[in-house]
Amino acid sequence: MNDTVSNVKSRNILVLGAGELGMPVLRNLARHAKGIDGAKISVLLRESAVESGDPSKQRDIAEIREAGIEIVLGDLVNDTIDELASLFSDYDTVIGCAGYAAGINTPIKLAKAALQSGIPRYFPWQFGVDFEAIGRGGPQDIFDAQLDVRELLRSQDKTEWVIISTGMFMSYLFEPDFGVVDLENSEVHALGSLDTAVTLTTPNDIGLLTAEIVFFEPTIRNEIVFLAGDTVSYGEVADKLEVALGRAFKRSVWTVPFLMEELANDPKNMMRKYRAAFAIGRGVSWPKAGTFNDRQGLPVTDVAALIDADLRGARQEK
């Protein structure tokens, strides 16, 4: 915990992006803002996203407007640092929720724009693993880019920053493309070993907890805040699937050498980079005890609850 008391209050907040994480963050910030005098929430979106005919995007836009969130037009990829800094300067807090889809160079670009804008408070897109524990030079080069952002933020003292470490998005563990959980063939492919652990948090919980952190008193400043919906080994994931589904799950191990060889054969494959990084096991898990949600007594979704909810949802659709 940072011992220096901050006088900064987040009241005029700009969220960058309204995707898988951005929408939960916006929902919860807007809910909190109703009870805080002078609090206002805005979201930066591309014009093409606002005007999209895609039904899911239009539902999100309608929800954003109904929540009283102001839409600001901008482009995180194509706008210059100067242009973004000018946009950011109208706010006291900017929260990055654009994710990695914006590209490996975007996190440092946004951090530079945030510092140039002179905003009092910045939450960079760092909703993931413990990049410093992982260190530089690992299989996932995006992690190195995130360390560049941390170094930049720590090199100055005008803009306060908060980094929120969440572990892996819980749903990602069950993505067929990720390959860890193969529901069709009732198999779990453990990354590294069956005892290798991973910390997981759902985007909905991250959104709820981010809003709590933004408005927390005393103000959190220049600190890495850890969250955890659950911390489990891959062997435990298989155990929980067996209980929920009532059938046996085969367990196999994708070792670090095997995954590194796969990556060497396809070095630009993002999924293979992630698999290798998580298999190494360093910086990708931490105890749930002592996390922000644990200290504040805030309920979160664990792996068993997510499996149960997804299965119940699937049954209802049949």
C-alpha positions in Angstrom: 0.0 0.0 0.0 1.3 3.5 -0.9 1.6 5.5 2.3 1.3 8.9 0.6 -2.3 10.4 0.9 -3.7 11.5 -2.5 -5.9 14.6 -2.9 -7.0 13.4 -6.4 -10.6 12.3 -6.8 -12.0 10.7 -9.9 -15.1 12.6 -10.9 -14.8 13.3 -14.7 -13.9 9.8 -16.0 -13.1 8.7 -19.6 -13.1 5.0 -20.4 -11.2 3.9 -23.5 -13.2 1.2 -25.3 -16.5 -0.7 -24.7 -15.7 -4.3 -25.4 -15.5 -7.4 -23.3 -14.1 -5.5 -20.3 -15.1 -1.9 -21.2 -18.8 -2.6 -21.0 -18.7 -4.1 -17.4 -16.4 -1.2 -16.3 -18.8 1.3 -17.8 -21.9 -0.3 -16.2 -20.3 -0.3 -12.8 -18.8 3.1 -13.0 -22.2 4.6 -14.0 -23.9 2.8 -11.2 -21.4 4.2 -8.7 -21.5 7.6 -10.2 -25.2 8.0 -9.4 -24.3 8.2 -5.7 -21.3 10.6 -6.0 -21.8 14.3 -6.4 -20.3 15.6 -9.6 -19.3 12.2 -11.0 -19.6 11.9 -14.8 -18.7 8.9 -17.1 -17.7 9.2 -20.7 -16.4 6.6 -23.2 -14.1 7.0 -26.2 -15.3 5.0 -29.3 -14.5 5.0 -33.0 -17.1 6.6 -35.2 -17.4 3.4 -37.1 -18.3 1.5 -33.9 -21.0 4.1 -33.0 -22.5 3.9 -36.5 -22.1 0.1 -36.9 -25.2 -1.8 -38.0 -24.1 -4.8 -36.0 -26.9 -5.7 -33.6 -24.6 -6.4 -30.6 -22.8 -3.1 -31.0 -26.0 -1.3 -31.3 -27.3 -2.9 -28.1 -24.1 -1.7 -26.4 -24.5 1.8 -27.7 -28.1 1.9 -26.6 -27.1 0.7 -23.1 -24.4 3.3 -22.9 -26.7 6.1 -23.8 -29.5 4.8 -21.4 -26.9 4.8 -18.6 -26.2 8.5 -19.2 -22.7 7.9 -20.4 -21.4 10.4 -22.9 -19.9 9.1 -26.1 -16.7 10.8 -27.3 -15.4 10.0 -30.8 -11.7 9.1 -31.2 -9.4 6.4 -32.6 -6.7 4.9 -30.3 -4.8 3.4 -33.2 -5.0 6.1 -35.8 -5.1 9.3 -33.7 -1.7 10.8 -32.9 -0.4 11.2 -29.4 -1.0 14.9 -29.6 -4.6 14.3 -30.7 -5.2 11.8 -27.9 -3.6 14.0 -25.3 -5.9 16.8 -26.3 -8.9 14.5 -25.8 -7.7 13.2 -22.5 -7.0 16.7 -21.1 -10.8 17.3 -20.6 -10.9 14.6 -17.9 -9.4 14.0 -14.5 -9.2 10.2 -14.9 -8.6 8.0 -18.0 -9.2 4.2 -17.8 -7.8 2.0 -20.6 -10.1 -0.8 -21.6 -9.2 -1.3 -25.2 -7.3 -4.6 -24.8 -4.5 -6.0 -26.9 -6.6 -5.9 -30.1 -5.4 -2.3 -30.6 -1.9 -3.6 -31.2 1.4 -4.1 -29.3 2.4 -0.4 -29.7 -0.8 1.1 -28.4 -0.3 0.7 -24.6 2.8 2.9 -24.6 1.2 5.3 -27.0 -1.7 5.8 -24.7 0.5 6.1 -21.7 2.5 8.9 -23.4 -0.7 10.6 -24.4 -2.0 10.4 -20.8 1.1 11.9 -19.4 1.3 14.6 -22.0 -2.3 15.5 -21.3 -1.5 16.3 -17.7 -4.5 14.3 -16.4 -4.3 13.7 -12.6 -5.0 9.9 -12.7 -4.5 7.1 -15.2 -5.5 3.4 -15.2 -3.6 1.8 -18.1 -4.7 -1.4 -19.8 -2.8 -3.8 -17.5 -5.7 -6.1 -16.6 -3.8 -9.3 -16.7 -0.8 -11.1 -15.1 2.1 -9.9 -12.9 4.4 -8.7 -15.7 7.2 -7.8 -13.4 7.3 -11.3 -11.8 7.4 -12.7 -15.4 10.2 -10.4 -16.4 11.4 -9.5 -19.9 12.3 -11.7 -22.8 9.6 -14.3 -22.3 7.5 -15.9 -25.1 4.8 -13.3 -25.0 6.3 -10.0 -26.2 3.2 -8.0 -25.3 4.2 -8.5 -21.7 7.5 -6.6 -22.4 5.4 -3.8 -23.9 3.4 -3.6 -20.6 6.6 -3.3 -18.6 7.6 -0.3 -20.8 4.3 1.3 -19.7 5.1 0.7 -16.0 8.6 2.1 -16.4 7.2 5.3 -18.1 4.6 5.8 -15.4 7.1 5.4 -12.6 9.5 7.8 -14.2 7.3 10.8 -13.4 5.3 12.2 -10.5 2.6 14.4 -12.1 0.1 11.8 -13.0 -1.0 9.3 -10.4 -1.5 5.8 -11.8 -3.3 2.6 -10.7 -2.6 -0.8 -12.2 -5.2 -3.6 -11.7 -3.8 -7.2 -12.0 -6.6 -9.7 -12.6 -4.9 -12.8 -13.9 -6.5 -14.4 -17.0 -10.0 -13.6 -18.0 -11.8 -16.6 -16.6 -13.8 -17.4 -19.8 -10.5 -17.5 -21.8 -9.5 -20.7 -20.0 -12.5 -22.4 -21.6 -12.0 -21.0 -25.1 -11.7 -23.9 -27.6 -8.9 -22.0 -29.4 -6.9 -21.7 -26.3 -6.9 -25.5 -26.1 -6.7 -26.0 -22.3 -10.2 -27.4 -21.9 -11.5 -29.7 -24.6 -15.1 -30.3 -23.6 -15.9 -32.3 -26.7 -13.2 -34.9 -25.9 -13.4 -34.6 -22.1 -9.8 -33.6 -21.7 -7.7 -31.0 -20.0 -4.4 -30.0 -21.5 -2.4 -28.7 -18.5 0.1 -25.9 -19.4 3.5 -26.8 -17.9 2.2 -29.3 -15.4 -1.0 -30.4 -13.7 0.2 -28.5 -10.6 0.8 -25.2 -12.5 -1.6 -22.6 -11.2 -3.4 -19.7 -12.8 -5.3 -16.8 -11.4 -8.7 -16.1 -13.1 -11.3 -13.3 -12.8 -14.4 -12.8 -14.9 -14.8 -9.5 -16.8 -18.0 -8.7 -14.9 -16.1 -9.0 -11.6 -13.2 -6.9 -13.0 -15.7 -4.2 -13.9 -17.3 -4.2 -10.5 -14.0 -4.2 -8.7 -12.5 -1.5 -10.9 -15.4 0.8 -10.1 -14.8 0.1 -6.4 -11.1 0.9 -6.8 -11.7 4.1 -8.8 -13.9 5.6 -6.1 -12.2 3.9 -3.1 -11.4 6.2 -0.1 -8.6 7.0 0.7 -7.7 7.3 -3.0 -5.5 4.6 -4.3 -2.4 6.0 -6.0 0.8 4.7 -7.7 -0.1 1.1 -6.7 -0.6 -2.3 -8.3 -3.9 -3.7 -7.0 -4.3 -7.5 -7.2 -7.7 -9.2 -7.8 -8.6 -12.8 -8.0 -11.9 -14.6 -8.8 -10.1 -17.9 -8.3 -6.6 -19.4 -8.3 -6.5 -23.0 -9.4 -4.1 -25.6 -10.8 -5.0 -27.2 -14.1 -5.5 -30.5 -12.3 -8.1 -28.8 -10.1 -9.8 -27.4 -13.2 -10.2 -31.0 -14.4 -11.5 -32.0 -11.0 -14.1 -29.3 -11.1 -15.2 -30.2 -14.6 -15.7 -33.8 -13.5 -17.9 -32.8 -10.6 -20.0 -30.4 -12.7 -20.4 -32.6 -15.8 -20.5 -36.0 -14.0 -18.0 -37.6 -16.3 -14.3 -38.4 -16.3 -11.8 -35.9 -17.8 -8.5 -37.1 -19.2 -5.5 -35.1 -18.1 -2.5 -34.5 -20.3 0.4 -32.1 -20.0 1.7 -29.7 -22.6 5.3 -29.1 -21.3 7.2 -25.9 -21.6 9.7 -27.5 -24.1 6.8 -28.8 -26.3 5.0 -25.4 -26.3 8.3 -23.5 -27.0 8.9 -25.8 -29.9 5.4 -25.1 -31.2 6.0 -21.4 -30.9 9.3 -21.6 -32.6 7.6 -23.2 -35.6 4.9 -20.5 -35.7 6.5 -17.5 -33.9 3.8 -15.0 -34.7 1.0 -17.1 -33.3 -0.6 -15.2 -30.4 -2.3 -18.2 -28.9 1.0 -20.1 -28.8 2.8 -17.2 -27.1 0.1 -17.2 -24.4 0.3 -20.9 -23.8 4.0 -20.9 -23.4 4.0 -17.9 -21.1 1.3 -19.5 -18.8 3.1 -22.8 -18.9 6.2 -21.3 -17.4 4.0 -20.5 -14.5 5.8 -17.4 -13.2 3.7 -14.3 -12.4 0.5 -15.9 -13.7 -1.0 -16.8 -10.3 -1.2 -15.4 -6.7 -3.2 -16.3 -3.6 -6.8 -15.1 -3.5 -6.2 -14.3 0.2 -5.0 -10.7 0.5 -6.4 -9.5 -2.8 -8.5 -6.3 -3.0 -11.7 -8.2 -3.3 -10.7 -10.5 -0.4 -9.8 -7.6 1.9 -13.0 -5.7 1.1 -15.2 -8.8 1.4 -16.5 -8.4 -2.1 -18.0 -11.6 -3.6 -16.6 -12.9 -6.9 -17.2 -15.7 -9.3 -15.0 -18.8 -8.9 -14.3 -21.5 -11.5 -16.9 -23.9 -10.1 -19.6 -21.2 -10.3 -18.6 -20.2 -13.8 -18.8 -23.8 -15.0 -22.1 -24.3 -13.3 -23.6 -21.1 -14.7 -22.4 -21.9 -18.3 -23.8 -25.4 -18.0 -27.2 -24.2 -16.7 -27.3 -21.6 -19.5 -26.6 -24.4 -22.1 -29.3 -26.6 -20.7 -31.8 -23.7 -20.9 -31.1 -23.2 -24.5 -31.8 -26.8 -25.4 
